[in-house]
């Protein structure tokens, strides 16, 4: 599965800009991982730099995932229709969204209430 098929979510309240500033200022622990990619660890989170310079979340406090595209489809449906309800489930049925992905999405969505 390619990286474009999976993503890591950032929980609301994570100080993304603070982490990025700390990385830029050299206050994170830097490591070179497979394929020469750079990873930065701080505040219990791991960030990785893409070749073009963009940072993305990998794992740690305040991150969920990585999750795959069926889970993201369900989360987007719950966001669009304000949770797991008749409208969102109908939408997912039409998109052939699988039940396992919906359950994972509900676990992610429900704490937001």
C-alpha positions, 0 to 999 in steps of 0.5 A: 500500500502506498503512502498516498493510500494511508494518512495520519490524522492530527487530533485537534489541539496539537500545536502543529505550528509550535512543533514546526517552529521547534524543528526549524530551530533545531530543537527536535531530535533528528534521525535519518531513516530508510531511504535517507528520509529525515525524522524529527522527534519532539513532544512525544511526536514523530514528524518526517520530511518529504523530499520537497521539504514538507513535514508530515505526522508519523506517530505519537501523542496527538496523532491517529493512524496511519489510516487507509482511504476507506476510513478517510471516506467514512470520516469525511462522510461523518463530517459532511453529515454531522456524524454516523446517522441515516444520511452518512450511512446511506452515502457510505452504502452508495460508495460501497464503504466497508463496515470495518472502516466505518467502525474505525471512523466512528471510534475516531469521530465519536470522541469529538462530541 
